[in-house]
Amino acid sequence: MASGGSVANATSRECLYSRYEVVRGLTLRLAAPLTAEDQCVQAMPDTSPTKWHLGHTSWFFEAAVLRALAPDYAACDERYFFLFNSYYESLGPRQPRPQRGIITRPGIEQVLAYRRHVDLAVGRFIAACSESAWQRAAPLMELGLQHEQQHQELILTDIKYTLSLNPFEAVYLPATATAPAPARAAGAELGWIGYRGGETKIGHAGDGFAFDNERPRHAVLVQGYQLANRPVSCGEYLAFMNDGAYQRAEFWLSDGWAMVRAQDWRAPLYWSLGDAGEWSIFTLSGLRPLDPDEPVCHVSFYEAAAYAAWADARLPTEFEWEAAVADLPLAGRFLDPASLHPHAARPGNGLLQAYGDVWNWTRSSYDPYPGFKPLPGALGEYNGKFMVGQLVLRGGSCVTPPGHLRASYRNFFPPAARWQFSGIRLARDL
């Protein structure tokens, strides 16, 4: 996911440290339902063990703040600097990403001790550092918190994939009496909303935090277009499947068709067909019957583009999406441990589920904006070097932490990625 950013002014120490405690505490709560064995597993190279996420998010504060600005900082264990580095070439060698799951030691208790070590050091640093050091540290602290929120989403997407492979019907959190699955009700009808187009400003505006890939703000020309009022539903996607779309090359991009055949894709990730011909879907609360009204998710860009072609539509560009939501409130179904699955859109006016529930694949490649400049130093590696071969997603999902998004927020993944909560919103030319 994207990272790297700035804040205009150093935030008050008390306010930022209070947010630090809240964000760090949520990460621990997300890991708490998992056993030590759960937290060690890396089910595929694109995912990481929960234990590694816990260590890496601490490593980030250690590398960006403590080692850089706290001269008296003493590392918990120097070997952790190698183990929990993600991909910062300028900071030295690291554990290969596909091999993070083979590290059974340090165990989870040692990794949690490492988190406490870093937390105590950060607290001491914030309380005692000079004002000039704080001015340098505050933007790095903010970046670290935004980075940790990204990994909170990854903890959930990664463990969902891991548990889905377990033959013992493993669940992350069981559905509870206080948070049952939403009652079935009529979903919103599919409709279209027109936008006149013209020149529009894209990218982050103002002095608040934004990742460097959201800047600089710039003008783009958008032609008149329409957006579907809600994401594509499971029932609509099932009609696509029933029309033989996974066997019909005419709907697919060439690379997508090759992937369908190589991976034997027949349905979105986590869908399964029972003996009676009924579809079920694996969720973080276990297997349940497919709700035809809820948004389809865990589809790749290739599947999203194929569905759009079948539906005589297309995917929106990221600029069309951002222009459409520019004046909408930043509200939606975000991370709530009591309900970690997208809900059906209910009837309403305007653009429904603009934020939350499922990420929206766009037709835009992940490219730098005109005038883009990476952050200085090691943090410049976070975004710019990934700006090739990936597609932009917008809007967040039901496992994106609240308060993390903006209209200008750009997520990105390779076109074959399916383990994220990624869905489809259609577009058409006006």
N, C-alpha and C positions, 0 to 999 in steps of 0.2 A: 504494500500500500504506500501511498505517497507520503513524503515527509520533508522536513526542512522548512523553516519559516522565520518570522520576525514579529516582535511587538515594538511599538513605537517608544513607550516609556516603561521604565522599570516599575513593576507593581509593588505595592507595599509588602513588606516581608511577611507580616501577619496573614494577610489575605492569601498570598501565594502559598505559604506553608500550610494553611488550612486546606486549600485545594489539594495540595500534595498529599496530605493525610487521607482525604476522601478518595482520591483516585487510586492511591496505592492500596487502600483498604478494599475497594471494590475488586481489584485484581485478586486479592486473597480470597474474597468471598466466592468469586467465580471458580477458583480452584478447589474450594473446600469440599464439594460433593464427590470429588474424585479420589480414588485410592492411589497409593504410591505407585502401584503397577500401572494404573491408567495413565499416570503423569509421565511415565518413561517412554511411551510408545510413539514411534513415528511411522504412520501407516503408509506414507508415500513421500517422495522427496519434496513436494510442494507444501507439506504440512510440517509442523514442528511439535515436539513434545511439550506438554503443559509446563513441565519442569524447566525446560529451556526458555520458554516465554517468561517465567518468573525470574530466571537468572538474567536474561538479556535486558529486560526492562530496568533492572537494577544496574547492570553494566553500563547502560546508557548514561545514567546520572553520574556514575563513577567516572566514565571516560570524558564526558562533556563538561562536567562541573568540578568534581572533586579533584581529579588528577590535574586539571588545567588551572584551577583557581585556589585550591586549598593546599598550601605548601606543607602543612603538617599532616596531611592525610596518609594513613597507613592502610594498605590493602588488606582485605580479609584473607585472600589467597591469590598470589600472583598468577597462578595457573588459570584462574577464572577469567582473566583478561583475554586469554586465548580461547577458552571454551565458549564464552558468551558473546564474542564479537560476531556480528552477522556477516557483513560484506565490506568492511572498511579496509581497503587495501593499504591506505596510508597509515593505519594503526597497527599493521603487522599481520602475521599469519593467524589463522583461525581454524576451528573444527570445520571440516567440509559439511556443507548444508545437508546433503543426503545421508550423512552419518551421525546426525545429532541423536538419533534414537538408540545408538549402541552404547551411549554413555550411561551406564547404570550407577556409576559413582562420579561425583558426589551424589548422595541420596537426597531425597526431598527435604529431610531435616537440615542437612547442610546447606541446601539452597535457600531455605527459609531463614537460616542463620545469616547467610550472606545478605539477604534483603534487610534484615534487622540491622546489620552492620552498616549498610549504606544509609538506611533511614536515620540512624543515630548520627552519622557523620554529616549528612545533609542538614539535620536540625542544628548541630553545633556550628556548622559553617554559616547558616543563615543568621544565627543569633550573634555571631562574633565578627563577621567579615566587615571590612571597611565599606564606606558608601561607594567608593569607586569600584571595588570588587563586586558589590551587589548590582551596580548598574550593568556590569558585564554578565553577571550570573543570571539575572532575572529573565532575559529572553531565552537563555539556555534551559532554565528551569521550565518555562512555559512550553518550550519545544519538547522537553522530556515528558511532560504530562500529556501533551497531544499524542506523542509517540506511544505512550503506555495505553492510551485509550484505543489506539489502532490495534495493539496487541490484545486488548480485552476482547475485541471482536474476533481476532484470530484464535484465541483460546477456545471460543465456542465453535467456530467453524471447523477448526482442526479436530477437536475432540468428537464432534458430531461424525466426521468421516471415520475416525478411529472406531467409535462404538458401533457404527453401522456395519462393520465387518465382523463383529463379535457374534458367534452363533447362539449365544445365550440371551438374546434379546436385551442387551444391556441398555440402560437409560441413563441420561445425565441427571435429570430431576424428574421424578414422577409427577404427573398431573395431580393436583391436590383439590380437595373439596372447596378451598377458598379461591381457586383459579381454574375452574373447569374449562374445557374447550368451548369456544364461543357457540352459543345456540344457533342452530341453522335458521337463517332468515333469507329473504329475497336479496340477492346481490344487486349491485348497481348495474343497470343496462349499459352496454357499450355505446358511447356517443363520441362525437368529435367536436373539438373546440378550435376555431380558426384564429390565426394570428396574422396580422397584416404584413409583417416583415419590415424591412428597412434597415438603416444603420443602427446598431445597438452596441452598448459598451459591455464587454465581457471581462471577467476577472475580478479579483478582490478590490474593494474600495474601502478607504478609511484606514484608521490606525490600529485596529485590532489585529489579533493574531491571524496569520494565513501562512500556509506552506508556500515555499518559493515557486512551486509549479502553478500556483494560482495568480501569479504576477508576471509582468505588469498588466494593469488594466488597459484595454485597448479596444478600438472600434472594429467591428466586423459587419459585413453586409449579409443580411439574412433575407431570403426570398419568402414570400407569403407561404404559410404552411398550416397544417392541422396536426393536433396531437389527440390521441385517444384520451378520453376523460379518466381512464383508470388503466392499471396494468392488465395484461392478458390473463384470463383465469385458467385454472386447471381444466375445467370443462371445455373451454375453447381449444386448449392445447390438445386435449384428448380427441377432439374432432379432427385435428391436423394429423394425429397419429392414426386414427381410424381410416383416414383417406390414403393410407399407405405412404405417408410422406418420408418415413425413414427408409423406404425402398425406392424412392423416386428421385433420381439425381437432378432433375430439372429445377428443384427448389434450392439446391445447395451450392455454395461457393466450392470451388474445386478442392481447396484444402479441407473444408468441412466435410465434403463427401468422402474424401480419403480417410478422415478421422472416423466417420460413421462406420465405414467398412472395417478399418483396422481395430477399432474398439468394440465393434458389434453393438453400437448404441441403438436402442429401441424405444427409449423413454427417458425422461429427465432422471438425473441422479436421485436415488432414494425411492423411486417408484418400484413397486413389485406387484405382479399379477398373481392372484390367488387361484386355487383350483376351480373355484366357482365363476371365474372370469371377472372378479371385482378387483379394482386397483386399491392398493394401500400405499401409504407413504411413511417413511421412517422420519421421526422427529426427535428432538432432544428429550422428549418425554416418551419415546418409544413408538411402536408401529400403531397407526390408526387408519381408518378408512379415508380415502381421498375425498376432500370437500371440493366439488366442482366449481364453487364460487370463489374460493381463495386464490390469490395470485399464484401462477405457476412460478416456481423458483428452482434454483440449482440447474439452470440451463446454461450452456456455453453461448458465446457470441455466435458461433456457427448455427446453433439451433435457433437462436433468436432471429438471425437473419433469414434462415430458411422458413420459419413460421411467417415472418413478415412478407416474404415473397409469395407464399401460399395464400396469404390473406389479401393479396393485391395492395400491399402497403410497403412501408420501409421502416427502418429504425431512425429515430431522430439524430441529428447531430448534437454534440454537446452544447453548441451555441444556441440552437433552437430550444433545447431543454432549459438552459440558464435564463434565456430571455423570457420564457413562459412562466418561470417561478419567481422572477425578480421581485414582484410585489406581494408575494404570498407569505403568510406567517410561517416561520420555521417550526412547524408542529407535525407530529406524526407518531407512529408506533415505533419507538426505539427500544433499546435494551431494557427489558424488565424480566428478572429471573423467574417471575411467576408465569410468564407466557412468552416463550422463545420460538414463536412460529408466526408467519404472516397470517393476517385475518382477511376475510373477504371485504371488499369495498362495499359500503352501505350507500344507498341512494342519497344523492346530494348534488349540489350545484358546483360548477367549476371543475378544476383539475383535482381529482381525488387521489389520495395517497401519493401526493407529490414528493413527500419525504417519508422515510421509514418503510416498513414492511419488506420491500425488495429493492435492491439496487436496479437501476435502469441501464441496460446496455445501450450505448450510443454507437453511431456509425463513425465516430471520430477516432482517429489514431492518436495515441498519446505522444504529442509533439510539444516542443517548447513554444511558448507564446513569443511574439515578436519582442525582442529586447530582453528575453529571459537571461538571467545571470544566476548561476548556482551560488549558494552560500560560500563564504570563504572557508578555507581549511578543510578538515576531514568531513564536516557536515555537508560540503558540496557534493559528496559522493551519493547522497541519499536519493536524489531525484534524477538529476540530469542524465546520469549514465544508463538509466532504464528507459529513456525516451526513444525506443525503437521496438517494433514488433508487438505492441500492446494496444489494447482498446480502452477507451475511457468509459467509466460507469459513473452515474450521478444519482444522488438522492438518498443514499443510506438504506439501512435495512432494520429489521426487528432485532438485530443483535449489535447495532451501532450504538455506542454509549450516548445518552442524552447530552446535549450541549456541545457535541463534537463537530457538527456539520455547519456549513454555510452554503449559500446559493452557489458560490464559486468553487466549492470543494470538488476535487477531481480524484476519483479512485481509478485504478488501472489494473488490468490483468491480461494475460495472454488469451487469445480467442478460444482456446480449448478448455479453459478453466471452468469447472462446474461445482466445486465444493463450497463456493461462496453463495450467499443468499441473493443470487442474481436473477432478475426477471426481465420482462419484456413490456415496453410501452410503444405502441405503434405511432407512426407518423405518416402523413401523406402531403403531397404538394397541393397547394391551395388552387 
